[in-house]
Amino acid sequence: MGKTRNEHNVIITGATGMVGEGVLMQCLGSTEIDHILVINRKPCGYAHPKLKEIIHADFFNFSAIEHQLSGYNACFFCLGISSVGVDGETYYKMTYTLTMHVAQTLSRLNSGMTFCYVSGGGTNENGRLRWAQVKGKTESDLTKLPFEQVFNFRPGFIKPLAGQKYAHQFYKYINWLFPIGRTIYPSGFCTMAELGQAMINTLSHHDQRRILEGKDIIALAKE
C-alpha cells in the first residue's frame, strides 16, 4: 500500500491580479492541492469544489476572520501594487506593512506553514531604487517569522496562462517576445504555469529559507 500524503491546504492572496489568478488556476488544476482559501477585497469570479473565498476589505485587520485562517499548510502571497505613480509612504504601507501584518497573523495561527512571497526581479534591500529596497526588506523580515519555510520569488517577465481574466492587456502585444527573451536571458522569463507549479512544489521541501530568481523558479517547477 502506498504512503498517504498529508493534505495540502493553501491560502492565496491577490487572486484578482494577474499573478494571483495564475497561481489560483494552477492550484485548482493540481492534484497536489486539496483545499484553497482565497482572501480578496472583491470576488475573484472562480467557483470550484475545493475553493473557498472570503471577501474582506481590511488586510490590516484580520480579527473578524481569524477563526477561518487556521489549518493551512501554505500561503501563496501574490498581493502587491506597482510603485509607479505611488508616493513612498503609500508604497511602503501597501508593500511592507500589509505583507508583514498578514504574514505575522498566519504564522501565529498555523504551525509548520510555508510562506511564498511574490517579490520581483531586481529586488535588493541595499539597492538604489526605493521599490527594490522595500521589497528587499520585506523578503528579509519574512524569513525571520516562525514559518517552517519562506520562499521569496523574484520573477521577471511572466507569460500568462491561456484564459486568464486579469492578465494585463499589454501582454497580448508583447507575448511574442517571450521565446526570444527565454533564449537570450532565460533567468528573466518564466511562464505562469512554472511560477504556480514552483509554489506548489515548495510543499515537498522542508525547513528552507530561499530566494528564487527566474532560473530557480523554472528549475523548481520541474521537480
Helices and strands as residue ranges (DSSP letters): E 9-13, H 18-28, E 35-40, E 51-55, G 66-68, E 74-77, H 88-92, I 93-97, H 98-109, E 114-118, H 130-142, E 149-153, E 157-159, H 171-174, G 175-177, H 178-184, G 186-188, E 189-191, H 192-201, G 202-204, E 209-212, H 214-221
